[in-house]
Amino acid sequence: MTTVRAALLSSVGAALELTEITLPDPGPGQVRVKLAAAGVCHSDLSLATGVLRAATPVVLGHEGAGTVVAVGEGVTKVAPGDPVVLNWAPACGHCHLCELGEPWLCENSYAASVETYAALADGTGVYPGLGVAAFAEETVVSENAVIPVPHGVPLDAAALLGCAVLTGYGAVHNAARVREGESAVVFGLGGVGLAVLQGLRIAGAGPIVAVDVTPEKEELARRHGATEFVVADENTAKTVRKLSGGHGTDHAFECVGRSATIRAAWNSTRRGGRTTVVGIGSKDDQVAFNALEIFHFARTLTACVYGDGVPDRDVPLLAEHVRAGRLDLESLITDRITLDEIPAAFDRMREGKGGRSLIVF
């Protein structure tokens, strides 16, 4: 048994509180990881506010990296001392969707999030947010929820490979399959949106238009690969079409998760263009299309889940981009914080400020 500090959400809508939780020793097929860093993702905010469902009390945080400190019986993938990235959606490998070759849609990837993994001082069970619980000094996860960190990637920045970078890069290369010379627009420049920009730059796309509600994001957008920047308003789609030859972009990436930006992204693409929705929205936020425009524009609208990726395959690929200087993890991080500063990071997200906030332990 191990006692560690964690940021606990006692109920939906409650304030996060720093407290101590007790972790069990890792059981068969499990590993205990000492966190080096954890990113604060918009999905964590959505879980905290009830936009996404989570059992409580819960330790949120799903984007993390650290060092294995103990392993349970039968673990062969890693050993104590190994640096690892946490995988919040590990595929089971045997469900219908896994057998179809779509492990990012695995029917069992969220199984760990509905089982308690730790306890409070009074014995109350605690749930791991998205099965990971990275907002704590240490966590216990299954063996298939860790990925060895390839050589040459700093352990703290490696946390971003576990969600923002894999999601953003995968949206470009796995889901949309952007080709060199194709044009694109990105709506929403948080951590994931900035990673999409880097993915587009690596793909050789152009022009690359970045859209955000915050004018101060322009310098950040251009640093990550944008060739044009647009402050969002009611004429955004028209402006984007003008910047892409008058006909619209080949690709649009929506990284906000709101019906208005999904419509704007759709309207920004050319006839036959593709809109990839990366942001996670509310079930009550309806997106409407009329039947004629679907036929006339012949556009494709699709979702992207976790970059449509295979983490054990894609993280080493991303690491190679990092080592080669093509992918810049450090520039995605605009704030390094401590556990007690997570609420301030949530506020920055609500206000549309900065890129990724990274908790450093």
Steps between C-alpha positions, in 0.01 A plus 500: 500500500620852415361838606532787251365850447231545238257762367160348580163584345248394765193564282415653163530878519691499829835672545807280474658430836851384580486191716677174569390174343623149563608293201512120521805308391472414130309179439552250219555682172522842668773759546548791740633818343656802669386800295756741361244723331134514397328722246172676576263416216161650414350154549599524869303823526204338324509211749520742793199700381284205395513553123659154496395238753731375774444291811597690817699553713760501226859599435499657153792532260565271206803651324810402693847354507716363777716217625392147587568436869337158546343227288256224572517132420528414132604845376750473215457826306685721749715473812568729799704799389353514148369840381148472357219698340151425630237380250148600606324283241683165483343261253400152613594344165210255488171694481311540172652840419853393586459201270384738226835678530361808680651472850445872570128412517554204735183407688695429820751785508313685776453198728754618758320832554193335655693301761649654814879489509589677826343606830461805723599494865148393602504209255286664231592366159648739243458471122777568247409771248492337154672204662824691560471744795804708408416789735687319777859435600462132407243277334431131439395392150493187291808393307334580168443859616871588493731561205879506544639847430741482207853629546549871437165632628503700829283319752292801606419614145432136406173529691355690203553197278231325703214719379546842336776408257376154408148638454606802294764327288273198452210718386719622214687183406265215605149642472513768228815367328604844385727499197781736416373823345143468629352801679357489851338706774515430874230629737608531864861539607529325832751219545329271248447773240865601520599135456277486189690800362830322553360187338393701197841662472666157511259379230602788274152653490439855386363751537424427867242732655465519879178626661448599863288743702812645664709740290800437724521145364635620164869488590456156656311377193764618254776347711328162466450512125211731414552715193184704563312598817133595536320631808169314512181694426177449305688530170776251578408245232484768232841634608654151493364433152648830381841404644489167317438613143132581545383139491582386855760272654551133426487423872354652815579388856260593778676486838239672717201266518220751436226494240577854382864421426413167340268689261766764436758231428261325260419829327872580463580200282470470124249276323623149567706620799535321831419622852652301786344561842762456771332694782262327741169682536182480705219258419258794519685708238332408171662545156258543208543450125237513229464212259577707190835635622618150586445398139616824342827548687590129515713571805607240753437552872673256731611466860847415621545299822841519667656583165365171357830376630672193633710641785754218513567562130456877483688619811836369370423670166426829677821460700695474174345830388605653833858375467519629143378845604181480292271485804549753780344389828638786707325767296163341576552562873412855600467447877684269740296459817458300821205284607334782690503722190269277292194724566690797354586286195128420461426875513754567223325237287162665554653834400679354196843596626829320436579155369562202729535529878739233627504383861858427597549279806 
